[in-house]
Amino acid sequence: MNTKLSQLPVNERIKLVEELWDSIASDQKTLPLTQEQKSELDRRLNAYEADGNRGRLATESIMEIRQKL
């Protein structure tokens, strides 16, 4: 690890990572998918559509997690 980075407080390093991730996310269109990635996404979408199970609301999952804490 870069010595200068390791000297920063953890909260500042986390902030840097968040900013870096946001910058990558905003440029994601510049990274084209490979044919293998496209095929895998198609396979997963087809499996999702064939299953018919739409899952549950995020609020239900969050409530269940909070009950377990």
N, C-alpha and C positions, 0 to 999 in steps of 0.2 A: 504494500500500500504506500502511496505517496506520503512521505513524512509530513509535508505541510497539511495535507488533508486530514491525516490522523490527529493532528493537533487541534483541529476544529472541534467544538462541542458537537455531540451527537445530533442535537436538534438542528444545527446548521448544516451538517452533512446530509440529513434527511431532506432538508429544504432544497439543497443542491440536486439531489437525486430526483426529487419531484419536478424541479424545473427542467432538468435534463430529459426526463421522461415526457413531459409536456411538449418539449421541443421536438422530440422524436415522433410523438403522436401526431403533431401538426404536419409533419413531413411524410407521413406514412404512404401517401400516394406515390412518392418517388421510389418506393420499393415494390416493384411488381411481384405478383405471386408466381411461383413456379407452376408448371403443369401438374406436378405431384400435389402441391398445395390446393390447387383448384379442384383436382379430382377428389381429394379428401374432403373438402368443403361440400362438394356435390353429394358425396356418399353420406355425410352426416346429415345434410338437409333432407335427402331422400329417406333416411332412416327415421328422422324426426317426423316427417310428414306421414310415413307409413304407420308409425307407432300410435298416433292420435292422442297421446298423453301430452297435454299442454303444460304440465307441471303445476306449480302453485305460485301464489303471489309472494314477492320478496318479503312483504310485511309479515306473512305467516312464518316464513323461515327465520326471520330476525326475532320474532316473538318466541319461537321455539328455542333458539340459541340463548336468548336472555333468560329463559326459564331454567336452562341447564347450568347457567353460571352461578 
